[in-house]
Amino acid sequence: MDVKSLFSLEGRVALITGGSRGIGRMIAEGFLSAGCERVYITARKAEDVARTAAELGARCVAVPGDIATMAGIDALADRIAAREDRLDILVNNAGVAWGADFDSFPESGWDKVMDLNVKTPFFLTQKLHPLLRAGAAAGRVAKVINIASVDGQKANPWETYPYQASKAALIHLTRRMAARLAAEGIAVTAIAPGMFASKMNRAAAVAGDRMAAQIPAGRVGHDEDMAAAAIYLASRGGDYVLGETLTVDGGWVNAYLTPDFIGAGGE
């Protein structure tokens, strides 16, 4: 058994949405280190995407765009199809959170979160389906990895209603997509990150030691933790994993929330 090749991504082409920062960037860096031929990253802010691509090197390609709309989804799929005849890995990472009091939670906030966190992963995968099939036809299992959250597995005390609902929906959508696409050589899985310091997860970035004290592993997640999980699912090593959500949280889902943590902050 060649363990090195088991977890290699040599020669593969990947697309990561929300790839300019946070978890998306962690995964992009990991894929490049594991040998990906090209990693496309996309996000709304062109300057951020270009900067990250430049920092990660020539094999990282910036394709900025807004995939919160069907027009944006179509445009991104067309740009990838114009450059590549196949896609081996799609990481649906782009997401947004919105917090507001129950009595005043706006419909606009609800729709924005549900559209980007649930609708976009489905329709982007649909639009890229021909390229993913082509990737599978090349003799390897093509991969779709949806980035969910532990907030879709366990309720938290913050008033981020559509965020928590959207991530639970994405976990179940992963199961259904996996059942449909497996016969075509496309494996659909998900990752549920716990506390990783990022712009979206300000609690992990700001609360520091107070946050870490609530995690059985005793710390928030490191870049390598996220990269390793994504590499596993994207590689030959993860080929027999279908429809599952890999929780990467240092034991957070199984931890007891103390009053000290509940006062530490939210999304």
C-alpha positions in Angstrom: 0.0 0.0 0.0 1.4 3.4 -1.1 0.2 5.7 1.6 1.7 8.8 -0.1 -0.2 8.3 -3.3 -3.4 7.4 -1.3 -3.6 11.0 -0.1 -2.0 12.7 -3.1 -3.9 15.2 -5.2 -1.3 15.2 -8.0 -2.7 16.2 -11.3 -6.1 17.2 -10.1 -8.1 20.4 -10.8 -10.1 22.0 -8.0 -12.5 24.9 -7.5 -13.0 26.4 -4.1 -15.7 29.0 -3.5 -15.1 31.5 -0.8 -11.4 30.7 -1.3 -9.8 34.0 -0.6 -9.8 33.8 3.2 -10.6 31.7 6.2 -11.5 28.0 5.7 -11.5 28.3 1.9 -7.9 29.6 1.9 -6.9 26.8 4.4 -8.2 24.2 2.0 -6.7 25.9 -1.1 -3.3 25.9 0.5 -3.7 22.3 1.5 -4.7 21.2 -1.9 -1.7 22.9 -3.5 0.6 21.3 -1.0 -0.9 17.9 -1.8 -0.1 18.3 -5.5 -3.1 19.8 -7.2 -2.4 20.8 -10.8 -4.6 23.9 -10.5 -6.8 25.3 -7.7 -9.3 28.0 -8.8 -10.5 30.2 -6.0 -13.5 32.6 -6.2 -15.1 35.2 -4.0 -16.9 38.6 -4.5 -14.0 40.9 -3.9 -11.7 40.7 -6.9 -8.7 42.3 -5.1 -8.9 39.8 -2.2 -9.1 36.8 -4.6 -6.1 38.2 -6.7 -4.0 38.8 -3.6 -4.6 35.3 -2.2 -3.9 33.7 -5.5 -0.7 35.6 -5.8 0.3 34.6 -2.3 -0.4 30.9 -2.9 1.5 30.7 -6.2 1.1 30.2 -9.9 -1.0 27.0 -9.6 -3.7 29.0 -7.8 -6.0 30.9 -10.2 -8.3 33.8 -9.2 -11.8 33.8 -10.7 -13.7 36.5 -8.8 -17.5 36.7 -9.0 -20.7 36.8 -7.0 -22.3 33.4 -6.8 -25.2 34.5 -4.6 -27.3 34.8 -7.8 -28.1 32.4 -10.6 -26.4 34.7 -13.1 -23.3 34.6 -11.0 -23.4 30.9 -10.7 -23.8 30.5 -14.5 -20.9 33.0 -15.1 -18.5 31.1 -12.8 -19.4 27.7 -14.4 -18.9 29.1 -17.9 -15.5 30.6 -16.9 -14.3 27.2 -15.5 -15.7 25.4 -18.6 -13.8 27.8 -20.9 -10.5 26.9 -19.1 -10.9 23.2 -18.3 -12.3 20.1 -19.9 -12.8 18.5 -16.5 -13.2 19.3 -12.8 -11.9 16.8 -10.2 -12.8 18.6 -7.0 -15.5 21.2 -6.1 -15.5 22.7 -2.6 -18.7 24.6 -1.9 -17.4 26.8 0.9 -18.9 30.3 0.3 -21.3 31.2 3.0 -22.7 34.0 5.1 -24.1 34.5 8.6 -26.7 37.0 9.9 -27.7 37.6 13.5 -30.6 39.6 14.8 -33.2 39.5 17.5 -36.1 37.0 16.9 -38.8 39.7 16.9 -36.9 41.9 14.4 -35.1 39.4 12.2 -35.4 40.7 8.6 -36.6 38.7 5.6 -33.7 40.1 3.6 -31.2 38.6 6.1 -33.0 35.2 6.0 -33.1 35.1 2.2 -29.4 36.1 1.8 -28.2 33.4 4.2 -30.4 30.6 2.8 -29.6 31.5 -0.8 -25.9 31.5 -0.5 -25.6 28.6 2.0 -28.0 26.2 0.5 -29.2 27.2 -2.9 -25.8 28.1 -4.3 -24.1 24.8 -3.5 -26.8 22.9 -5.2 -27.0 24.9 -8.4 -23.3 25.4 -8.7 -22.8 21.7 -8.5 -25.6 21.3 -11.1 -24.0 23.7 -13.5 -20.6 22.0 -13.1 -22.0 18.5 -13.3 -20.7 17.9 -16.9 -17.2 18.9 -15.8 -17.4 16.7 -12.8 -18.6 13.7 -14.9 -15.6 14.4 -17.2 -13.4 14.3 -14.1 -14.8 10.9 -13.1 -14.4 9.6 -16.6 -10.7 10.2 -16.4 -10.5 7.2 -14.1 -10.7 8.9 -10.6 -13.7 9.6 -8.4 -14.7 13.2 -8.7 -15.4 15.0 -5.4 -17.9 17.5 -4.2 -17.2 18.7 -0.6 -19.8 21.0 1.0 -18.7 23.1 3.9 -21.3 22.9 6.6 -20.9 23.8 10.3 -21.2 22.3 13.8 -24.0 24.9 14.1 -26.0 22.6 11.8 -25.5 19.7 14.2 -26.0 21.4 17.6 -28.0 24.5 18.5 -26.0 27.4 19.9 -27.3 30.3 22.0 -26.8 33.0 19.4 -29.7 34.4 17.3 -28.3 33.3 13.9 -31.5 31.5 12.9 -31.1 31.0 9.2 -27.3 30.2 9.5 -28.0 27.3 11.8 -30.9 26.1 9.7 -29.0 26.5 6.5 -26.1 24.4 7.7 -28.4 21.6 8.9 -30.1 21.7 5.5 -26.7 21.5 3.7 -25.8 18.4 5.7 -29.0 16.7 4.6 -28.6 18.0 1.0 -25.2 16.4 1.0 -26.8 13.0 1.7 -29.3 13.4 -1.1 -26.8 14.6 -3.7 -24.5 11.8 -2.8 -27.2 9.2 -3.4 -27.9 10.7 -6.9 -24.3 11.2 -8.1 -22.5 8.2 -6.7 -23.4 6.0 -9.8 -21.6 8.6 -12.0 -18.4 8.4 -10.1 -18.9 11.6 -8.1 -18.6 11.4 -4.3 -20.4 14.1 -2.4 -19.4 14.7 1.3 -19.3 17.5 3.8 -17.1 19.0 6.5 -18.6 20.5 9.6 -15.9 22.9 11.0 -16.0 23.8 14.6 -14.1 26.8 16.0 -11.6 28.1 13.5 -10.4 31.7 13.7 -11.9 33.6 10.7 -13.7 36.8 9.8 -17.0 35.0 10.0 -16.4 33.2 13.3 -15.4 36.2 15.4 -16.0 34.2 18.6 -13.1 31.9 17.8 -10.9 34.8 16.8 -11.7 37.1 19.7 -12.6 34.9 22.7 -9.3 33.1 22.7 -8.6 31.1 25.8 -12.2 31.3 27.0 -13.3 29.7 23.8 -10.5 27.1 23.9 -11.5 26.1 27.4 -14.9 24.9 26.1 -13.3 22.6 23.5 -12.2 19.1 24.6 -9.1 19.4 22.5 -8.2 22.5 24.4 -7.7 24.8 21.4 -9.4 26.3 18.4 -8.7 24.7 15.0 -5.5 25.2 13.1 -5.1 25.7 9.3 -3.6 22.2 9.1 -6.6 20.6 10.8 -8.9 21.9 8.1 -6.5 21.2 5.2 -6.0 17.6 6.3 -9.7 16.8 6.5 -10.3 18.3 3.0 -7.3 16.5 1.5 -8.6 13.2 3.0 -12.0 13.5 1.4 -10.7 14.8 -1.9 -8.0 12.1 -2.3 -8.2 8.4 -3.1 -8.2 7.9 0.6 -11.8 9.3 0.8 -13.2 7.5 -2.3 -15.4 5.2 -0.2 -16.9 8.0 1.9 -20.3 9.0 0.5 -22.9 11.4 1.9 -21.2 11.7 5.2 -20.3 14.9 7.2 -16.8 14.9 8.7 -16.9 16.9 11.9 -13.7 18.8 12.5 -14.2 20.5 15.8 -11.9 19.2 18.5 -14.9 17.6 20.2 -17.0 20.7 20.3 -20.3 19.1 19.3 -20.0 16.8 22.3 -18.9 19.5 24.7 -21.1 21.1 27.4 -21.5 24.9 27.0 -20.8 26.6 30.2 -22.3 30.0 31.2 -18.8 31.5 30.8 -18.7 30.5 27.1 -22.3 31.7 26.3 -21.2 35.1 27.3 -18.1 35.0 25.1 -19.7 36.2 22.0 -21.3 35.0 18.8 -20.9 34.6 15.1 
